Amino acid sequence: MFQKKEIIYSETLGVCIVDDIVKLSDNRKDTYNYYLLRSVFDKAKKAYIPVENHTVQLRALITLQEAQTLQAQEDFAEKSALSRAEIAYVIENAQHMERQKHRKAR
């Protein structure tokens, strides 16, 4: 189960944040937990995905090493826009964290 404010990958939104976990009811008044996901690139894009038994692929982001390997592959340009955006996000975020670490060390 993902936690609120966790950054994950959704096959429909790409890199997104678990904005909230909400309870929604169906027509029979049964209540289910849903992830409220928001794209990190377009805050207007959101999706409600059931916490349990969802059909949309949700997963943790790839690692920096995986991102660098994928970026170096010859077929990088042929990957989906969502995959390229995830790779770029992971690399840029790692570079940002490294710059923050160096600033604190000064």
N, C-alpha and C positions, 0 to 999 in steps of 0.2 A: 504494500500500500504506500502510495506517495503522500507526502506531508504538505501542508499549506506552505506556500512561498518557495517550494522546491522547483528548480528549473529542470524540465524534462523534454523529451522528444515525442511528438505525436505525429503519426503518419498523415494526419489531415491538416494540422496547423504548423508542423515543423517545431522549431524551438519555442517552448511556451512555459509559462509559469502556472503552477497550481495556485490560482488566485483564492480559491475557497473550496471547501467540501460542504455541499448543501444537501438538504433532504427535499426530494420532490415526490409527489404522489401521482399515481396513475388513476385511471377511471374507476378502479375498484377501491380507491382510497388506501391502497397499499403504499407504504413509504419506502423509498430507496435512497441510498447515498450516491451523490454524483460529484465528480470533480468539475469545478468550473475552471476551465483552462483558457488562458489569454495568450495570444501570440506576443512574443517579446519584440517583434518587429512592427506589428500593426495592432495597437491596443484595441481597435474597433473589432478585431476578429476574436471571437470567443466560441467555446463549445462546451456543452454539458455531456460528460461521458460517465456512464455508470461505473462506480468503483468496482463492483463485482460483475462478472460475466460480460465485460465489454468486448466488442468485436474490433474496435480500433486498436492498432498497435500503439502502446505507450511503453516507453523505456527510459532508462537513465541516459544522459548524454554520453557520447563517445569520449574516450580519454584524449588527452593532448597527443599522446604518441599515436593513437589511431587516426586522429585528425591529420597529423603531419604526414603519416603514411598514405592516407587517402588523397591528400592534396598533391602529393608527389607522383601519383599514378598517372599514366598516359591518358587514361579515359576520364580524368577529373572533369573536364568540360562537358562530358556526356552524362554525368550524374544529374539527378533531378535538382531543381532549384532549391527544394527543401533540404536535400542532403548537402549541397554546396553551402547553403546558409548555416547549417549546423556546424560544418567543418570550420567555416570562417568565424562563427561565434566562439567556438571552443578555443581556437588559436588566439583570437583577439582578447578574450577574457583572460587567458593565461598570460599574455603579454602585459595586460593591465595589472594583474596581480603581481607580476614580477617587478614592474615599475613602482608599485605601492611598497613592496618589500624593500626596494633599494632606497626609497625616500625615507622610510622609517629607520633604516640603518645609518643614515647620515647624522 
